[in-house]
Structure formats: C-alpha cells, structure tokens
Amino acid sequence: MASHKILVIDDSRVIRARVREMLPKGNFEVIEATDGIEGIEAIRAQKPNLIMLDFLLPRMSGYEVYEEIQGDPAFQNIPLVMMSGRREELTEKIQEPFEFFEFIEKPFEQKELIGAIKGAMAKARKVRPQKSAVSVPAASAVGVDSSAEVAILQKQVEALTKDVAALKAQSNKILAFIKKKLA
C-alpha cells in the first residue's frame, strides 16, 4: 500500500505520466489534476503529502493555486515543487530565492525530480513568519523562542542581500549596454 500521496497538478498528460513513472514503485499514490481548480479541490479532499504544481494552468493558474496554498495554514506546510518550462515565468511573480517551495524546470530527469522532492520537504519544515507584525518581545511572551525569530530574520536579511547584489549586477549590465550603444 502506498504510504505517500503526491498530487500532480499539470495540464500535460505526458508530465503527469512521467512523474508517476519516475517515482519509486510502491511508495507513492499519485493523484492527478489537470487544472488549478481541480488541483485546489484535490488538495482539500485528498490532503496530499506533496504537491507538484505546473505554473501555467488553465482555469486557475499555478500562481493562483500557490497563493491559495500559502494563504491557508492547513496547506502551507505541504511540500511543494513548482514546475515550469521557463524559470522566467515564475520569477516574474515570485522572486528568488524560493523560500517555501522547490523549483524544477521542465523537462526533467528522475534525479532532478527526486532532488526537488527532497528540497521541498526540507523547505516545508521551515518556520513561516506570521502574517501580522509580531515584535520579538511579544513573540517571547506567547512562547515563541526569540532565537528562532532572530534566525528567521537573519535568513530574510541574507535573502534580501542576495536580491540587492543581483539587482546591482543587473543595473551594471544595463548601464554597460547603454554606454556601449551611446558610444
């Protein structure tokens, strides 16, 4: 009997079949959804252990499904692997580094799929910041460890630092391009 439910939300029958074939036999029950609405319904009904979500879907986009998952505390900690044929499509909506899900570019091989699943499982265990602004003293008063809060903030600062460095590099490339065109 399968011990883990994996929900594959993708409009491509080929991708859904490929994921099914790549998973170790006997360990997984693969549930399929062909669009975002079916995907949300399957998440609610099946309560999967892992979600593989295509970014471009009919009726309800992968981004909208992602927002639904992130907005519901009951589903936030389900490991999520986002899939797309082009990373740029995803990064237009969700900035890197991808903190709460793993990304895999289509087409992918079995080794990449297994690595993405492992990465998604690790990311799902991360402590998520609260939606409302909570100060460190207030968090300590309700039993939240302030050192954990500091660790979360440090990770966010690291992510922002990487983003700033990437933006600086992009700006330098743009300036170099403009200078070259003006010369």
N, C-alpha and C positions, 0 to 999 in steps of 0.2 A: 504494500500500500504506500502511496506517495505521502511523504512527510511534509512537503513544502508546496504551497500553491504559488505559481508565478502567473501573473496577469500580463499578457502581451497585448498592448493596445496599438494596433498598426493596421492601416487600410490595405497593406500589401500582404496577400496570402503567402507569397514567397518568403517574406521576412518572418511571418508567424511560424511557418513550417520549418524554416532554417533554425530559429531559436529552439523549437521543440527538438529537432534532430541533434543540436549541439549540446544539450543538457545531458548530464549523466542519466542513464536509464534507471527507472525505478525510484528515483529520489524526488521527482517533481511531478506535480499535476499542473499542466499548462492550460490556463483558461485564456480564451481569445475574445477580443473585442475589435470591431472593425472601424469604429469612430469614437470620438471623445465622449459622446453621450452614453453609448454602450459601455465605455470604459468606466465612467463615473458610477453607472448602475452596477457594474460588476464589482467595483471596489466596495460599494456599500453592501452588496449581497454576499459576496464571496470572502471578503476580508483577507486578501492575499498576503503572503509573506514577502513578496517582491513585486514591483511594478516595472515593466519595460514599456516606455511611452514614446511613441513617434511624435516629433514636434509638429509636423504638418498633417493634420487630420481633417476629414470632412465633418460637418455639422457642429463640432466644437473642437477648437484647435488644441494641440498638445500644451500650449502655453496656458490656455484657459483651464485645462484639466490640472496642470501643475498648480495654478493659483487656488483651485478648489482644494487640492490636497494640502497645500500649505496653510490654508485658512481653516482647516478642520483638525483640531488637536487629536482626534481619534485616528487620523490618517497620516499625520506629519511624520511619524516615526517608521512608516513602512519604507524599506529601502527602495530607492527609485533610480532607474537607469533611463536617461533621456537619450533618444536616438534621432539622428538626422543625417541626411546625405551631405549637408553643408553646415559646418560649425557656425558660420557667419549668421545663418538664420536664427540660431539660438542666442548668440551673443548680442544680437540687436535688442532682444527683450530682456535677457538675463545676463548680467555682467559676470565675467570670470573673476576670481576663481569660483567654481561651482561648489558652494559650501555644503549644501544639503542633498545633493544628488550626484551621480556619476554620469559622464557623457561618453557615448560611443558613436563613432562615425560609421555610417553605412557605406558600403558593405563591410562586414567584419568577419573575423575568423573566430574559431572556438576559444582560442587562448585569450583573445581580446574580450570576448563575452564573459568568460569566467573571471578575468581580472576586473571587469567593470562591475560584475555582481559582488565580488569581494569588497571593492571600493565603496559601493553603495551601502553595503551592510555596515561598514565602518562609519561612514558619514551619518547613517541613520541613528547611530548611538550618540551622536553629538548632542550636547545640551543646547537647546534653542533659546535665544533671547525672548523675553516676554514682549508681547505687543505693546503694553503700556510702559511708560518710562518708570523704572524702579531704581531708586538710588541704592548704593551698596549698603548703607546702614539699614534701610527699610528691608532690603532683602535678607540681611542677617537677622532682623527681628522676626521674620517669618520662617526662619530655619534654613535659609539658603546660605551655603558656605560662601563667604566673601572671597576666599581664594579662588573658588571656581568662577565667580563673577569676574575677578581680575584676569584669570586665564582666558575667559571668553573675550574680554575687551582687548587683551594683548593679541589674540588671533585676528580680531577685527582690524586692529591697527596694522598688523602685518599685511593683511589683505589690501587695505587702503594704500599702504606704502607701495605694494606691487602695482596697484592700479595707477598711482601717480607716476611711477617710473615708466610704465607702459605709455601713459599719455605724453610724458616728456619725450620719449623716443619717437612717438608718432609726430609730435609737434616739430621735432628736429628734422624728421624726414620731409614733412610738408614744407618747412622753411627752405631746406636744401633744394627741393623740387622747384619752388617759386624762384629762388635765386638763380637756378640753372635756366629757367625759362626767360627770366628778365635779362640774363647775360647775353 
